Amino acid sequence: MMRKVFAVISTLITLFVLKETINVFFTDEADIIKQRGIFIVIWLSIFIPFTILTIWLWAPRNSNKNIENK
């Protein structure tokens, strides 16, 4: 149960980070355009681990009972 709660929270954070990452790629703000390369690296370094965490949390777990029965 707790794993699903973490998965939902992680999914919400990942969606927010995805929105901000897309914003960095397509924004017209002068401050962001000046440092776009740095922002892309920062946002991707945040987005990729959160995506991996979210996928891992939503993936079904292997239970020990299935391993023992084989």
PQR file with spaces between the fields and no chain letter, atoms N, CA, C, O and H, PARSE charges and radii, in Angstrom:
ATOM       1  N    MET     1       0.817   -1.189    0.000 -0.4000 1.5000
ATOM       2  CA   MET     1       0.000    0.000    0.000 -0.0000 2.0000
ATOM       3  C    MET     1       0.870    1.266    0.000  0.5500 1.7000
ATOM       4  O    MET     1       0.610    2.224   -0.727 -0.5500 1.4000
ATOM       5  N    MET     2       1.900    1.232    0.834 -0.4000 1.5000
ATOM       6  CA   MET     2       2.780    2.395    0.931 -0.0000 2.0000
ATOM       7  C    MET     2       3.529    2.628   -0.379  0.5500 1.7000
ATOM       8  O    MET     2       3.808    3.765   -0.760 -0.5500 1.4000
ATOM       9  H    MET     2       2.111    0.453    1.425  0.4000 1.0000
ATOM      10  N    ARG     3       3.846    1.529   -1.059 -0.4000 1.5000
ATOM      11  CA   ARG     3       4.536    1.638   -2.343 -0.0000 2.0000
ATOM      12  C    ARG     3       3.674    2.381   -3.358  0.5500 1.7000
ATOM      13  O    ARG     3       4.190    3.181   -4.139 -0.5500 1.4000
ATOM      14  H    ARG     3       3.619    0.605   -0.750  0.4000 1.0000
ATOM      15  N    LYS     4       2.370    2.127   -3.355 -0.4000 1.5000
ATOM      16  CA   LYS     4       1.459    2.805   -4.286 -0.0000 2.0000
ATOM      17  C    LYS     4       1.341    4.295   -3.949  0.5500 1.7000
ATOM      18  O    LYS     4       1.222    5.124   -4.851 -0.5500 1.4000
ATOM      19  H    LYS     4       1.951    1.478   -2.720  0.4000 1.0000
ATOM      20  N    VAL     5       1.372    4.631   -2.689 -0.4000 1.5000
ATOM      21  CA   VAL     5       1.336    6.047   -2.289 -0.0000 2.0000
ATOM      22  C    VAL     5       2.577    6.758   -2.797  0.5500 1.7000
ATOM      23  O    VAL     5       2.498    7.856   -3.349 -0.5500 1.4000
ATOM      24  H    VAL     5       1.469    3.958   -1.956  0.4000 1.0000
ATOM      25  N    PHE     6       3.727    6.120   -2.602 -0.4000 1.5000
ATOM      26  CA   PHE     6       4.974    6.700   -3.127 -0.0000 2.0000
ATOM      27  C    PHE     6       4.938    6.791   -4.650  0.5500 1.7000
ATOM      28  O    PHE     6       5.456    7.747   -5.228 -0.5500 1.4000
ATOM      29  H    PHE     6       3.791    5.229   -2.154  0.4000 1.0000
ATOM      30  N    ALA     7       4.332    5.804   -5.297 -0.4000 1.5000
ATOM      31  CA   ALA     7       4.242    5.812   -6.758 -0.0000 2.0000
ATOM      32  C    ALA     7       3.385    6.977   -7.240  0.5500 1.7000
ATOM      33  O    ALA     7       3.730    7.632   -8.224 -0.5500 1.4000
ATOM      34  H    ALA     7       3.911    5.028   -4.828  0.4000 1.0000
ATOM      35  N    VAL     8       2.288    7.238   -6.569 -0.4000 1.5000
ATOM      36  CA   VAL     8       1.415    8.361   -6.957 -0.0000 2.0000
ATOM      37  C    VAL     8       2.135    9.689   -6.740  0.5500 1.7000
ATOM      38  O    VAL     8       2.092   10.564   -7.604 -0.5500 1.4000
ATOM      39  H    VAL     8       2.007    6.706   -5.770  0.4000 1.0000
ATOM      40  N    ILE     9       2.786    9.843   -5.607 -0.4000 1.5000
ATOM      41  CA   ILE     9       3.531   11.083   -5.326 -0.0000 2.0000
ATOM      42  C    ILE     9       4.654   11.264   -6.340  0.5500 1.7000
ATOM      43  O    ILE     9       4.857   12.361   -6.860 -0.5500 1.4000
ATOM      44  H    ILE     9       2.821    9.132   -4.905  0.4000 1.0000
ATOM      45  N    SER    10       5.377   10.195   -6.617 -0.4000 1.5000
ATOM      46  CA   SER    10       6.466   10.257   -7.591 -0.0000 2.0000
ATOM      47  C    SER    10       5.943   10.598   -8.980  0.5500 1.7000
ATOM      48  O    SER    10       6.585   11.347   -9.716 -0.5500 1.4000
ATOM      49  H    SER    10       5.213    9.304   -6.195  0.4000 1.0000
ATOM      50  N    THR    11       4.790   10.060   -9.342 -0.4000 1.5000
ATOM      51  CA   THR    11       4.194   10.356  -10.642 -0.0000 2.0000
ATOM      52  C    THR    11       3.822   11.826  -10.751  0.5500 1.7000
ATOM      53  O    THR    11       4.063   12.453  -11.783 -0.5500 1.4000
ATOM      54  H    THR    11       4.269    9.452   -8.744  0.4000 1.0000
ATOM      55  N    LEU    12       3.246   12.372   -9.708 -0.4000 1.5000
ATOM      56  CA   LEU    12       2.872   13.791   -9.731 -0.0000 2.0000
ATOM      57  C    LEU    12       4.106   14.685   -9.847  0.5500 1.7000
ATOM      58  O    LEU    12       4.109   15.654  -10.606 -0.5500 1.4000
ATOM      59  H    LEU    12       3.051   11.862   -8.870  0.4000 1.0000
ATOM      60  N    ILE    13       5.135   14.360   -9.103 -0.4000 1.5000
ATOM      61  CA   ILE    13       6.376   15.146   -9.182 -0.0000 2.0000
ATOM      62  C    ILE    13       6.997   15.012  -10.569  0.5500 1.7000
ATOM      63  O    ILE    13       7.485   15.993  -11.130 -0.5500 1.4000
ATOM      64  H    ILE    13       5.133   13.573   -8.486  0.4000 1.0000
ATOM      65  N    THR    14       6.981   13.799  -11.122 -0.4000 1.5000
ATOM      66  CA   THR    14       7.544   13.574  -12.453 -0.0000 2.0000
ATOM      67  C    THR    14       6.787   14.364  -13.518  0.5500 1.7000
ATOM      68  O    THR    14       7.397   14.921  -14.431 -0.5500 1.4000
ATOM      69  H    THR    14       6.584   13.002  -10.666  0.4000 1.0000
ATOM      70  N    LEU    15       5.469   14.413  -13.404 -0.4000 1.5000
ATOM      71  CA   LEU    15       4.687   15.194  -14.370 -0.0000 2.0000
ATOM      72  C    LEU    15       5.006   16.677  -14.274  0.5500 1.7000
ATOM      73  O    LEU    15       5.092   17.356  -15.297 -0.5500 1.4000
ATOM      74  H    LEU    15       4.973   13.961  -12.662  0.4000 1.0000
ATOM      75  N    PHE    16       5.184   17.193  -13.061 -0.4000 1.5000
ATOM      76  CA   PHE    16       5.564   18.594  -12.887 -0.0000 2.0000
ATOM      77  C    PHE    16       6.938   18.862  -13.485  0.5500 1.7000
ATOM      78  O    PHE    16       7.134   19.863  -14.175 -0.5500 1.4000
ATOM      79  H    PHE    16       5.115   16.642  -12.230  0.4000 1.0000
ATOM      80  N    VAL    17       7.887   17.973  -13.223 -0.4000 1.5000
ATOM      81  CA   VAL    17       9.235   18.139  -13.754 -0.0000 2.0000
ATOM      82  C    VAL    17       9.217   18.052  -15.278  0.5500 1.7000
ATOM      83  O    VAL    17       9.956   18.778  -15.944 -0.5500 1.4000
ATOM      84  H    VAL    17       7.728   17.160  -12.662  0.4000 1.0000
ATOM      85  N    LEU    18       8.389   17.179  -15.836 -0.4000 1.5000
ATOM      86  CA   LEU    18       8.255   17.086  -17.290 -0.0000 2.0000
ATOM      87  C    LEU    18       7.729   18.392  -17.873  0.5500 1.7000
ATOM      88  O    LEU    18       8.214   18.856  -18.905 -0.5500 1.4000
ATOM      89  H    LEU    18       7.789   16.589  -15.296  0.4000 1.0000
ATOM      90  N    LYS    19       6.743   18.979  -17.217 -0.4000 1.5000
ATOM      91  CA   LYS    19       6.187   20.254  -17.675 -0.0000 2.0000
ATOM      92  C    LYS    19       7.255   21.342  -17.660  0.5500 1.7000
ATOM      93  O    LYS    19       7.355   22.122  -18.607 -0.5500 1.4000
ATOM      94  H    LYS    19       6.348   18.603  -16.378  0.4000 1.0000
ATOM      95  N    GLU    20       8.040   21.403  -16.616 -0.4000 1.5000
ATOM      96  CA   GLU    20       9.096   22.408  -16.519 -0.0000 2.0000
ATOM      97  C    GLU    20      10.218   22.146  -17.524  0.5500 1.7000
ATOM      98  O    GLU    20      10.798   23.088  -18.063 -0.5500 1.4000
ATOM      99  H    GLU    20       7.959   20.769  -15.847  0.4000 1.0000
ATOM     100  N    THR    21      10.521   20.884  -17.776 -0.4000 1.5000
ATOM     101  CA   THR    21      11.547   20.553  -18.764 -0.0000 2.0000
ATOM     102  C    THR    21      11.112   20.991  -20.152  0.5500 1.7000
ATOM     103  O    THR    21      11.900   21.568  -20.901 -0.5500 1.4000
ATOM     104  H    THR    21      10.050   20.119  -17.338  0.4000 1.0000
ATOM     105  N    ILE    22       9.873   20.721  -20.494 -0.4000 1.5000
ATOM     106  CA   ILE    22       9.346   21.158  -21.791 -0.0000 2.0000
ATOM     107  C    ILE    22       9.341   22.676  -21.867  0.5500 1.7000
ATOM     108  O    ILE    22       9.619   23.246  -22.922 -0.5500 1.4000
ATOM     109  H    ILE    22       9.233   20.252  -19.886  0.4000 1.0000
ATOM     110  N    ASN    23       9.029   23.331  -20.763 -0.4000 1.5000
ATOM     111  CA   ASN    23       9.031   24.797  -20.717 -0.0000 2.0000
ATOM     112  C    ASN    23      10.429   25.353  -21.032  0.5500 1.7000
ATOM     113  O    ASN    23      10.552   26.360  -21.731 -0.5500 1.4000
ATOM     114  H    ASN    23       8.803   22.868  -19.906  0.4000 1.0000
ATOM     115  N    VAL    24      11.469   24.708  -20.524 -0.4000 1.5000
ATOM     116  CA   VAL    24      12.835   25.174  -20.788 -0.0000 2.0000
ATOM     117  C    VAL    24      13.159   25.059  -22.274  0.5500 1.7000
ATOM     118  O    VAL    24      13.824   25.933  -22.831 -0.5500 1.4000
ATOM     119  H    VAL    24      11.369   23.890  -19.956  0.4000 1.0000
ATOM     120  N    PHE    25      12.696   23.994  -22.920 -0.4000 1.5000
ATOM     121  CA   PHE    25      12.987   23.794  -24.339 -0.0000 2.0000
ATOM     122  C    PHE    25      12.265   24.807  -25.235  0.5500 1.7000
ATOM     123  O    PHE    25      12.805   25.206  -26.267 -0.5500 1.4000
ATOM     124  H    PHE    25      12.156   23.284  -22.467  0.4000 1.0000
ATOM     125  N    PHE    26      11.061   25.222  -24.857 -0.4000 1.5000
ATOM     126  CA   PHE    26      10.236   26.018  -25.767 -0.0000 2.0000
ATOM     127  C    PHE    26       9.936   27.437  -25.297  0.5500 1.7000
ATOM     128  O    PHE    26       9.096   28.108  -25.898 -0.5500 1.4000
ATOM     129  H    PHE    26      10.623   24.897  -24.019  0.4000 1.0000
ATOM     130  N    THR    27      10.586   27.910  -24.259 -0.4000 1.5000
ATOM     131  CA   THR    27      10.297   29.236  -23.732 -0.0000 2.0000
ATOM     132  C    THR    27      10.964   30.331  -24.569  0.5500 1.7000
ATOM     133  O    THR    27      11.951   30.099  -25.268 -0.5500 1.4000
ATOM     134  H    THR    27      11.268   27.365  -23.771  0.4000 1.0000
ATOM     135  N    ASP    28      10.393   31.520  -24.471 -0.4000 1.5000
ATOM     136  CA   ASP    28      10.960   32.691  -25.145 -0.0000 2.0000
ATOM     137  C    ASP    28      11.511   33.711  -24.151  0.5500 1.7000
ATOM     138  O    ASP    28      11.882   34.816  -24.548 -0.5500 1.4000
ATOM     139  H    ASP    28       9.591   31.709  -23.904  0.4000 1.0000
ATOM     140  N    GLU    29      11.571   33.358  -22.866 -0.4000 1.5000
ATOM     141  CA   GLU    29      12.062   34.281  -21.849 -0.0000 2.0000
ATOM     142  C    GLU    29      13.566   34.494  -22.019  0.5500 1.7000
ATOM     143  O    GLU    29      14.333   33.544  -22.181 -0.5500 1.4000
ATOM     144  H    GLU    29      11.270   32.460  -22.544  0.4000 1.0000
ATOM     145  N    ALA    30      13.959   35.747  -21.978 -0.4000 1.5000
ATOM     146  CA   ALA    30      15.359   36.101  -22.239 -0.0000 2.0000
ATOM     147  C    ALA    30      16.316   35.496  -21.211  0.5500 1.7000
ATOM     148  O    ALA    30      17.412   35.064  -21.567 -0.5500 1.4000
ATOM     149  H    ALA    30      13.336   36.518  -21.846  0.4000 1.0000
ATOM     150  N    ASP    31      15.910   35.463  -19.943 -0.4000 1.5000
ATOM     151  CA   ASP    31      16.792   34.928  -18.897 -0.0000 2.0000
ATOM     152  C    ASP    31      17.067   33.439  -19.113  0.5500 1.7000
ATOM     153  O    ASP    31      18.186   32.972  -18.901 -0.5500 1.4000
ATOM     154  H    ASP    31      15.020   35.815  -19.654  0.4000 1.0000
ATOM     155  N    ILE    32      16.057   32.710  -19.529 -0.4000 1.5000
ATOM     156  CA   ILE    32      16.227   31.272  -19.737 -0.0000 2.0000
ATOM     157  C    ILE    32      17.001   31.006  -21.024  0.5500 1.7000
ATOM     158  O    ILE    32      17.802   30.074  -21.087 -0.5500 1.4000
ATOM     159  H    ILE    32      15.148   33.090  -19.701  0.4000 1.0000
ATOM     160  N    ILE    33      16.765   31.818  -22.044 -0.4000 1.5000
ATOM     161  CA   ILE    33      17.463   31.634  -23.317 -0.0000 2.0000
ATOM     162  C    ILE    33      18.973   31.811  -23.140  0.5500 1.7000
ATOM     163  O    ILE    33      19.756   31.100  -23.771 -0.5500 1.4000
ATOM     164  H    ILE    33      16.113   32.575  -21.993  0.4000 1.0000
ATOM     165  N    LYS    34      19.384   32.742  -22.299 -0.4000 1.5000
ATOM     166  CA   LYS    34      20.809   32.987  -22.072 -0.0000 2.0000
ATOM     167  C    LYS    34      21.509   31.757  -21.494  0.5500 1.7000
ATOM     168  O    LYS    34      22.657   31.471  -21.834 -0.5500 1.4000
ATOM     169  H    LYS    34      18.749   33.319  -21.786  0.4000 1.0000
ATOM     170  N    GLN    35      20.813   31.036  -20.623 -0.4000 1.5000
ATOM     171  CA   GLN    35      21.433   29.888  -19.949 -0.0000 2.0000
ATOM     172  C    GLN    35      20.705   28.589  -20.282  0.5500 1.7000
ATOM     173  O    GLN    35      20.629   27.696  -19.438 -0.5500 1.4000
ATOM     174  H    GLN    35      19.881   31.268  -20.346  0.4000 1.0000
ATOM     175  N    ARG    36      20.176   28.470  -21.475 -0.4000 1.5000
ATOM     176  CA   ARG    36      19.371   27.315  -21.862 -0.0000 2.0000
ATOM     177  C    ARG    36      20.148   26.009  -21.727  0.5500 1.7000
ATOM     178  O    ARG    36      19.596   25.017  -21.253 -0.5500 1.4000
ATOM     179  H    ARG    36      20.237   29.196  -22.160  0.4000 1.0000
ATOM     180  N    GLY    37      21.401   25.989  -22.130 -0.4000 1.5000
ATOM     181  CA   GLY    37      22.198   24.759  -22.045 -0.0000 2.0000
ATOM     182  C    GLY    37      22.316   24.237  -20.626  0.5500 1.7000
ATOM     183  O    GLY    37      22.190   23.037  -20.379 -0.5500 1.4000
ATOM     184  H    GLY    37      21.850   26.795  -22.516  0.4000 1.0000
ATOM     185  N    ILE    38      22.559   25.144  -19.704 -0.4000 1.5000
ATOM     186  CA   ILE    38      22.673   24.758  -18.293 -0.0000 2.0000
ATOM     187  C    ILE    38      21.337   24.258  -17.762  0.5500 1.7000
ATOM     188  O    ILE    38      21.282   23.251  -17.055 -0.5500 1.4000
ATOM     189  H    ILE    38      22.661   26.118  -19.905  0.4000 1.0000
ATOM     190  N    PHE    39      20.255   24.964  -18.103 -0.4000 1.5000
ATOM     191  CA   PHE    39      18.929   24.562  -17.633 -0.0000 2.0000
ATOM     192  C    PHE    39      18.519   23.208  -18.190  0.5500 1.7000
ATOM     193  O    PHE    39      17.898   22.411  -17.486 -0.5500 1.4000
ATOM     194  H    PHE    39      20.299   25.781  -18.677  0.4000 1.0000
ATOM     195  N    ILE    40      18.857   22.941  -19.435 -0.4000 1.5000
ATOM     196  CA   ILE    40      18.521   21.644  -20.024 -0.0000 2.0000
ATOM     197  C    ILE    40      19.219   20.525  -19.269  0.5500 1.7000
ATOM     198  O    ILE    40      18.602   19.504  -18.964 -0.5500 1.4000
ATOM     199  H    ILE    40      19.362   23.588  -20.007  0.4000 1.0000
ATOM     200  N    VAL    41      20.497   20.703  -18.965 -0.4000 1.5000
ATOM     201  CA   VAL    41      21.234   19.677  -18.217 -0.0000 2.0000
ATOM     202  C    VAL    41      20.643   19.489  -16.825  0.5500 1.7000
ATOM     203  O    VAL    41      20.484   18.359  -16.362 -0.5500 1.4000
ATOM     204  H    VAL    41      20.999   21.531  -19.213  0.4000 1.0000
ATOM     205  N    ILE    42      20.316   20.593  -16.159 -0.4000 1.5000
ATOM     206  CA   ILE    42      19.753   20.516  -14.806 -0.0000 2.0000
ATOM     207  C    ILE    42      18.407   19.803  -14.817  0.5500 1.7000
ATOM     208  O    ILE    42      18.186   18.884  -14.029 -0.5500 1.4000
ATOM     209  H    ILE    42      20.445   21.511  -16.536  0.4000 1.0000
ATOM     210  N    TRP    43      17.509   20.220  -15.703 -0.4000 1.5000
ATOM     211  CA   TRP    43      16.166   19.640  -15.705 -0.0000 2.0000
ATOM     212  C    TRP    43      16.179   18.190  -16.155  0.5500 1.7000
ATOM     213  O    TRP    43      15.409   17.381  -15.636 -0.5500 1.4000
ATOM     214  H    TRP    43      17.688   20.966  -16.344  0.4000 1.0000
ATOM     215  N    LEU    44      17.037   17.840  -17.112 -0.4000 1.5000
ATOM     216  CA   LEU    44      17.118   16.435  -17.518 -0.0000 2.0000
ATOM     217  C    LEU    44      17.732   15.571  -16.422  0.5500 1.7000
ATOM     218  O    LEU    44      17.355   14.410  -16.262 -0.5500 1.4000
ATOM     219  H    LEU    44      17.662   18.497  -17.533  0.4000 1.0000
ATOM     220  N    SER    45      18.680   16.132  -15.665 -0.4000 1.5000
ATOM     221  CA   SER    45      19.268   15.360  -14.568 -0.0000 2.0000
ATOM     222  C    SER    45      18.280   15.159  -13.423  0.5500 1.7000
ATOM     223  O    SER    45      18.461   14.260  -12.602 -0.5500 1.4000
ATOM     224  H    SER    45      18.987   17.075  -15.795  0.4000 1.0000
ATOM     225  N    ILE    46      17.257   15.973  -13.361 -0.4000 1.5000
ATOM     226  CA   ILE    46      16.182   15.769  -12.385 -0.0000 2.0000
ATOM     227  C    ILE    46      15.113   14.857  -12.966  0.5500 1.7000
ATOM     228  O    ILE    46      14.603   13.978  -12.271 -0.5500 1.4000
ATOM     229  H    ILE    46      17.110   16.704  -14.028  0.4000 1.0000
ATOM     230  N    PHE    47      14.771   15.056  -14.237 -0.4000 1.5000
ATOM     231  CA   PHE    47      13.671   14.330  -14.867 -0.0000 2.0000
ATOM     232  C    PHE    47      13.975   12.845  -15.053  0.5500 1.7000
ATOM     233  O    PHE    47      13.118   12.004  -14.777 -0.5500 1.4000
ATOM     234  H    PHE    47      15.186   15.770  -14.801  0.4000 1.0000
ATOM     235  N    ILE    48      15.161   12.513  -15.509 -0.4000 1.5000
ATOM     236  CA   ILE    48      15.486   11.109  -15.796 -0.0000 2.0000
ATOM     237  C    ILE    48      15.436   10.241  -14.534  0.5500 1.7000
ATOM     238  O    ILE    48      14.822    9.175  -14.582 -0.5500 1.4000
ATOM     239  H    ILE    48      15.856   13.195  -15.734  0.4000 1.0000
ATOM     240  N    PRO    49      16.048   10.634  -13.407 -0.5600 1.5000
ATOM     241  CA   PRO    49      15.919    9.789  -12.200  0.2800 2.0000
ATOM     242  C    PRO    49      14.483    9.674  -11.689  0.5500 1.7000
ATOM     243  O    PRO    49      14.074    8.606  -11.234 -0.5500 1.4000
ATOM     244  N    PHE    50      13.719   10.757  -11.758 -0.4000 1.5000
ATOM     245  CA   PHE    50      12.326   10.669  -11.321 -0.0000 2.0000
ATOM     246  C    PHE    50      11.523    9.748  -12.224  0.5500 1.7000
ATOM     247  O    PHE    50      10.634    9.043  -11.748 -0.5500 1.4000
ATOM     248  H    PHE    50      14.052   11.624  -12.128  0.4000 1.0000
ATOM     249  N    THR    51      11.817    9.741  -13.516 -0.4000 1.5000
ATOM     250  CA   THR    51      11.125    8.846  -14.434 -0.0000 2.0000
ATOM     251  C    THR    51      11.468    7.390  -14.115  0.5500 1.7000
ATOM     252  O    THR    51      10.585    6.532  -14.095 -0.5500 1.4000
ATOM     253  H    THR    51      12.539   10.315  -13.903  0.4000 1.0000
ATOM     254  N    ILE    52      12.735    7.118  -13.870 -0.4000 1.5000
ATOM     255  CA   ILE    52      13.151    5.758  -13.523 -0.0000 2.0000
ATOM     256  C    ILE    52      12.512    5.327  -12.209  0.5500 1.7000
ATOM     257  O    ILE    52      12.045    4.194  -12.092 -0.5500 1.4000
ATOM     258  H    ILE    52      13.452    7.815  -13.887  0.4000 1.0000
ATOM     259  N    LEU    53      12.485    6.219  -11.217 -0.4000 1.5000
ATOM     260  CA   LEU    53      11.863    5.909   -9.936 -0.0000 2.0000
ATOM     261  C    LEU    53      10.379    5.616  -10.097  0.5500 1.7000
ATOM     262  O    LEU    53       9.864    4.668   -9.505 -0.5500 1.4000
ATOM     263  H    LEU    53      12.864    7.139  -11.312  0.4000 1.0000
ATOM     264  N    THR    54       9.696    6.418  -10.891 -0.4000 1.5000
ATOM     265  CA   THR    54       8.262    6.218  -11.088 -0.0000 2.0000
ATOM     266  C    THR    54       7.985    4.889  -11.779  0.5500 1.7000
ATOM     267  O    THR    54       7.081    4.158  -11.374 -0.5500 1.4000
ATOM     268  H    THR    54      10.115    7.188  -11.372  0.4000 1.0000
ATOM     269  N    ILE    55       8.742    4.575  -12.801 -0.4000 1.5000
ATOM     270  CA   ILE    55       8.544    3.293  -13.493 -0.0000 2.0000
ATOM     271  C    ILE    55       8.832    2.133  -12.553  0.5500 1.7000
ATOM     272  O    ILE    55       8.103    1.141  -12.559 -0.5500 1.4000
ATOM     273  H    ILE    55       9.477    5.169  -13.130  0.4000 1.0000
ATOM     274  N    TRP    56       9.877    2.239  -11.747 -0.4000 1.5000
ATOM     275  CA   TRP    56      10.216    1.173  -10.801 -0.0000 2.0000
ATOM     276  C    TRP    56       9.117    0.993   -9.755  0.5500 1.7000
ATOM     277  O    TRP    56       8.786   -0.136   -9.392 -0.5500 1.4000
ATOM     278  H    TRP    56      10.469    3.045  -11.742  0.4000 1.0000
ATOM     279  N    LEU    57       8.553    2.098   -9.270 -0.4000 1.5000
ATOM     280  CA   LEU    57       7.510    1.989   -8.251 -0.0000 2.0000
ATOM     281  C    LEU    57       6.222    1.395   -8.810  0.5500 1.7000
ATOM     282  O    LEU    57       5.518    0.679   -8.098 -0.5500 1.4000
ATOM     283  H    LEU    57       8.823    3.015   -9.565  0.4000 1.0000
ATOM     284  N    TRP    58       5.901    1.677  -10.069 -0.4000 1.5000
ATOM     285  CA   TRP    58       4.677    1.138  -10.654 -0.0000 2.0000
ATOM     286  C    TRP    58       4.841   -0.285  -11.174  0.5500 1.7000
ATOM     287  O    TRP    58       3.844   -0.965  -11.416 -0.5500 1.4000
ATOM     288  H    TRP    58       6.473    2.259  -10.648  0.4000 1.0000
ATOM     289  N    ALA    59       6.066   -0.748  -11.350 -0.4000 1.5000
ATOM     290  CA   ALA    59       6.297   -2.114  -11.835 -0.0000 2.0000
ATOM     291  C    ALA    59       5.888   -3.111  -10.757  0.5500 1.7000
ATOM     292  O    ALA    59       6.107   -2.866   -9.571 -0.5500 1.4000
ATOM     293  H    ALA    59       6.876   -0.196  -11.153  0.4000 1.0000
ATOM     294  N    PRO    60       5.297   -4.228  -11.159 -0.5600 1.5000
ATOM     295  CA   PRO    60       4.910   -5.229  -10.153  0.2800 2.0000
ATOM     296  C    PRO    60       6.143   -5.828   -9.497  0.5500 1.7000
ATOM     297  O    PRO    60       7.170   -6.048  -10.139 -0.5500 1.4000
ATOM     298  N    ARG    61       6.016   -6.085   -8.205 -0.4000 1.5000
ATOM     299  CA   ARG    61       7.129   -6.664   -7.455 -0.0000 2.0000
ATOM     300  C    ARG    61       7.132   -8.174   -7.612  0.5500 1.7000
ATOM     301  O    ARG    61       6.085   -8.798   -7.788 -0.5500 1.4000
ATOM     302  H    ARG    61       5.182   -5.906   -7.683  0.4000 1.0000
ATOM     303  N    ASN    62       8.319   -8.747   -7.547 -0.4000 1.5000
ATOM     304  CA   ASN    62       8.436  -10.196   -7.517 -0.0000 2.0000
ATOM     305  C    ASN    62       8.241  -10.640   -6.073  0.5500 1.7000
ATOM     306  O    ASN    62       8.937  -10.166   -5.176 -0.5500 1.4000
ATOM     307  H    ASN    62       9.169   -8.240   -7.404  0.4000 1.0000
ATOM     308  N    SER    63       7.313  -11.531   -5.853 -0.4000 1.5000
ATOM     309  CA   SER    63       7.115  -12.017   -4.490 -0.0000 2.0000
ATOM     310  C    SER    63       7.938  -13.275   -4.268  0.5500 1.7000
ATOM     311  O    SER    63       8.191  -14.040   -5.199 -0.5500 1.4000
ATOM     312  H    SER    63       6.748  -11.916   -6.582  0.4000 1.0000
ATOM     313  N    ASN    64       8.341  -13.473   -3.060 -0.4000 1.5000
ATOM     314  CA   ASN    64       9.155  -14.647   -2.716 -0.0000 2.0000
ATOM     315  C    ASN    64       8.357  -15.933   -2.866  0.5500 1.7000
ATOM     316  O    ASN    64       8.953  -16.986   -3.094 -0.5500 1.4000
ATOM     317  H    ASN    64       8.136  -12.852   -2.304  0.4000 1.0000
ATOM     318  N    LYS    65       7.037  -15.892   -2.748 -0.4000 1.5000
ATOM     319  CA   LYS    65       6.214  -17.087   -2.880 -0.0000 2.0000
ATOM     320  C    LYS    65       6.310  -17.647   -4.292  0.5500 1.7000
ATOM     321  O    LYS    65       6.342  -18.865   -4.466 -0.5500 1.4000
ATOM     322  H    LYS    65       6.553  -15.037   -2.563  0.4000 1.0000
ATOM     323  N    ASN    66       6.356  -16.786   -5.300 -0.4000 1.5000
ATOM     324  CA   ASN    66       6.462  -17.265   -6.674 -0.0000 2.0000
ATOM     325  C    ASN    66       7.800  -17.960   -6.921  0.5500 1.7000
ATOM     326  O    ASN    66       7.872  -18.932   -7.673 -0.5500 1.4000
ATOM     327  H    ASN    66       6.330  -15.796   -5.158  0.4000 1.0000
ATOM     328  N    ILE    67       8.836  -17.466   -6.297 -0.4000 1.5000
ATOM     329  CA   ILE    67      10.167  -18.057   -6.477 -0.0000 2.0000
ATOM     330  C    ILE    67      10.240  -19.410   -5.776  0.5500 1.7000
ATOM     331  O    ILE    67      10.830  -20.347   -6.314 -0.5500 1.4000
ATOM     332  H    ILE    67       8.777  -16.676   -5.686  0.4000 1.0000
ATOM     333  N    GLU    68       9.645  -19.533   -4.576 -0.4000 1.5000
ATOM     334  CA   GLU    68       9.690  -20.769   -3.825 -0.0000 2.0000
ATOM     335  C    GLU    68       8.871  -21.864   -4.484  0.5500 1.7000
ATOM     336  O    GLU    68       9.230  -23.037   -4.377 -0.5500 1.4000
ATOM     337  H    GLU    68       9.166  -18.772   -4.138  0.4000 1.0000
ATOM     338  N    ASN    69       7.797  -21.524   -5.153 -0.4000 1.5000
ATOM     339  CA   ASN    69       6.933  -22.526   -5.779 -0.0000 2.0000
ATOM     340  C    ASN    69       7.542  -23.124   -7.042  0.5500 1.7000
ATOM     341  O    ASN    69       7.099  -24.185   -7.482 -0.5500 1.4000
ATOM     342  H    ASN    69       7.506  -20.571   -5.240  0.4000 1.0000
ATOM     343  N    LYS    70       8.525  -22.493   -7.629 -0.4000 1.5000
ATOM     344  CA   LYS    70       9.113  -23.007   -8.883 -0.0000 2.0000
ATOM     345  C    LYS    70      10.151  -24.037   -8.644  0.5500 1.7000
ATOM     346  O    LYS    70      10.732  -24.560   -9.595 -0.5500 1.4000
ATOM     347  H    LYS    70       8.885  -21.631   -7.272  0.4000 1.0000
